[in-house]
């Protein structure tokens, strides 16, 4: 039994779980994921799927996980789009949002009650960019014009790449860097590594930072977010981050493991009352 893991997980009531690269890769569920999720519940704790990937709405994620065999409900998710909606409600009341993202992304914004468009208009006073897997060059042209106009410029996440079974593809952070070269401006990022998304997730479940652990495969988003929110952090090597990158990083997680499968003995020990 790993004593460091036992110490870290003792008293934890909420597990904030990254998904892609942590629980699955692309459309392939890791073989240990179902056992891991059940072990959390058996140990008397809870979890939230906390993802920066805004290409899908909550309903789409629910359908994806259901197809993979994961039993979940809408309340099990907290996405960077949720964080963006919360930020807009609290800090801004835009007249019209240009939503640069997938149709699923737009549907979630509409469902949340925001006025959105995907065409240029003088009425647009906010550009909200997500991880757009349906990106076109015209969208980039529109975004450039809006940014140069000086509208409120927000983005759901600053991930540079998204892991796939064959490697990596550009993510929202890469789109933002591309637009920076054209406009000189970067957006305000609202998902991980900003601490607000973790704080909102903890508030949703009514737990404290000391009772929470963040688990993910990226140092610059998952682990940084956890550190910024004062929660415990666990890095997994089942996704983007390699051991070499971890060793060279100035920012270190509390613990680094091969995958969440390494947590099973401790969680099962909690469930049996042996720890």
JODA-V198017 format. One record per backbone hydrogen bond with DSSP energy under -0.5 kcal/mol. NH is the residue of the N-H (numbers start at 1). CO is the residue of the C=O. Records with the same first field share a line. If there is no record, write none. Layout:
NH = CO, CO
This chain:
3 = 1
6 = 2
7 = 3
8 = 4
9 = 5
10 = 6
12 = 9
13 = 211
14 = 211
15 = 46
16 = 14, 213
17 = 15, 48
18 = 16, 215
21 = 24
22 = 19
23 = 19
24 = 19
25 = 28
27 = 25
28 = 25
29 = 27
30 = 23
33 = 30
36 = 32
37 = 33
38 = 34
39 = 35
40 = 36
41 = 37
42 = 38
43 = 39
44 = 41
45 = 40
46 = 13
48 = 15
49 = 76
50 = 17, 48
51 = 49, 78
54 = 52
56 = 53
61 = 57
62 = 58
63 = 59
64 = 60
65 = 61
66 = 62
67 = 63
68 = 64
69 = 65, 66
70 = 65
71 = 69
72 = 70
76 = 73
77 = 74
78 = 49
80 = 51
83 = 79
84 = 80
85 = 81
86 = 82
87 = 83
88 = 84
89 = 85
90 = 86
91 = 87
92 = 87, 88
97 = 115
98 = 126
99 = 97, 117
100 = 98, 128
101 = 99
106 = 102
107 = 103
108 = 104
109 = 105
110 = 106
111 = 107
112 = 108
113 = 110
114 = 109
116 = 114
117 = 97
124 = 121
125 = 96
126 = 96
127 = 152
128 = 98, 126
129 = 127, 154
130 = 100
132 = 130
133 = 131
135 = 132
140 = 136
141 = 137
142 = 138
143 = 139
144 = 140
145 = 141
146 = 142
147 = 143
148 = 144
149 = 145
150 = 146, 147
151 = 146
152 = 125
154 = 127, 152
155 = 188
156 = 129
158 = 192
162 = 169
164 = 167
167 = 164
169 = 162
171 = 160
173 = 159
174 = 159, 171
175 = 171
176 = 172
177 = 173
178 = 174
179 = 175
180 = 176
181 = 177
182 = 178
183 = 179
184 = 180
188 = 153
189 = 187
190 = 155
191 = 156
194 = 191
197 = 194
198 = 194
199 = 195
200 = 196
201 = 197
202 = 198
203 = 199
204 = 200
205 = 201
206 = 202
207 = 202
211 = 208
212 = 209
213 = 14
214 = 232
215 = 16
216 = 234
223 = 218
224 = 219
225 = 221
226 = 222
227 = 223
228 = 224
229 = 225
230 = 227
231 = 226
232 = 209, 212
234 = 214
235 = 255
236 = 216
237 = 257, 258
241 = 217
246 = 242
247 = 243
248 = 244
249 = 245
252 = 250
254 = 233
255 = 233
257 = 235
262 = 259
263 = 260
264 = 261
267 = 263
268 = 264
269 = 265
270 = 266
271 = 267
272 = 268
273 = 269, 270
274 = 269
275 = 269
